[in-house]
Amino acid sequence: MPTRQEIAKSLESIFSGISHLNESFPDRQFTIDGRLVGDIGEVIAAMVYEIDLDEVSQHTHDGTASNLGRVQIKATFQDALTFKTVPEYYLGIKINRDGTFEEIYNGPGQPIFDHYAHRSGIGEKLLRFPNAQLKELSAKVPEEQRILRRGG
């Protein structure tokens, strides 16, 4: 059974990492109670893709893709991504513990909504969809409807 000291040491490491992220990326909050993974995903996406992040987080979109328009960025460490309102474009990534990531979905938000239109609460509540299914949907997105990567 873990001791209080082990929990305290682990939390110290977590908060030290959060402080480092806040210093490195001052436009994001990296709060442990709900925004940490999302903010990490946003900065990874902005580093890798041609996306300019909004200075203040918005409800439906997180930034603008240079080649397309407004984009919502979703990130996870798990096997599902969340979706609520239909964004112009949706970029979903699965982050690995070493900071690398896998692109799960890159394209317009409407095909996700259309595919799950039968699901109760779609467009109204935050729902989780399996990465494997989102990857299948992403594979059908034409190249010209994908957010460009930097340098390529």
N, C-alpha and C positions, 0 to 999 in steps of 0.2 A: 504494500500500500504506500503510495507516495506521501511524503511528509510535507508539512507547510513550507519548509525551507526549499524543497525541490520545486514546489509550485512558485514560490517567490523568485527563485533563480530563473525559472523558465519565463515568468512574466517580465522580469528585468531584461532578458534577452529580447523578448518581443517588443517591449517599449523602447529599447535602445534602437532596434531596427526601424521602428516607426519614426523615431526622432531623426534618424539618418535620412529616411525617405522624405520627411518634411523639409529638411535642410536642402536636399538635392532637388526637390520638385515643389517649390513653395506655392504653386498655384493649385495644389491638391491638398486635401485634409488628412487622408490616411487614418481615419478614426477606426479604432478597433471594433466598435460596436455597429458595424454594418457597412461601412464604406471602404474598408481597407482593400479588399480584393478588387472591387470596382475601380478604385483609384489606381491601383497597381496596373490593372488591365488597360486603363486609359493611357497611362504614360508609356507602357510597352507599345501599344498601338500607335501612338504618336511618334515614337522613335522609329518604328518599322514601316509604317504606312504613311502616305501623303495626307495626313490629317492635321488640321489645326484645331486644338482643343479650345472650347469655350473657357473663358477665365472663371466663370461661375457655372457650376453644374446646372443643367436644365432638366426639365421633367422628361422629355421625349428624346432629345438629342444631346450628345456630348461634344460635338465638334462638326467641322466641315471637311469633307474629302475634296482635295484639289480638283479631281476629275469628275465629280458627280454632284455632290450636294451635302445635305445634312446627314449625319451618321450617329447612330446609337452604338455604343461599345459595351459589350457584356463579356465578363470574364468569370471563370470558375476554376477551381482546383478539382472539381468533381466530374461526374459523367452526365451532367445536364446543365443547360443554360436557361436563364429566365427570359420571359417575354411578356409584355403587357400591352402597351399601346403600339400601334403600327408606325414605325419610323420610316422615313424616306429610305434609308439604307441601314443595314444591321451588320455589325462585325462582331462575331462571337469567337472567343479564343479560350482554350484550355491551357492554363499555366502549369508548368512543372515546378517542382521544388527548387530546381537549379536556375530558375528564371527563364528557361527556354519555354516555348509555347507551341501549340498546334492550332492552326486555323480551323475552326469548326464550320463557320458560315461567313460568307462574304458576298453581300448583294442586297437587292431591294428587300424591304421588310414585308411587303405585301404577299409574296409567295409563302412565307411562314404562316401568316394569318390565314390565307386561303387553305393551306394544307390542314390546319387545325381548326377550321371554322366550326366543325361539329363539336368541339370541346367546350363544355360549359364554362363560362367566365372569360372566354377569349375576348381580348380588347377591353376588359373591365378589371380583371384581377391579375396579379402577377402569377404566371404559370411557369412550370418547369417542363422543358422538353429534352428528350435524350439527345446527347451529342451525336450518336450514330445516325439518327433520323435527320438531324439538321445538316450533317455532312452530306447525306444523300440529296437533300434539297439544294445545298450549295453547289453540288456537282452539276446541276442542271442550269445554273446561272451563266448566261453568256459572258464572255471575257470583258466585253465593253461595259458591263454593268457591275464590275468588281472594283473595289477600292484599290488603287495602285500602291505598290510597295515603293519605298524610297529607293532611288538608284536603279529602278528596273521597271 
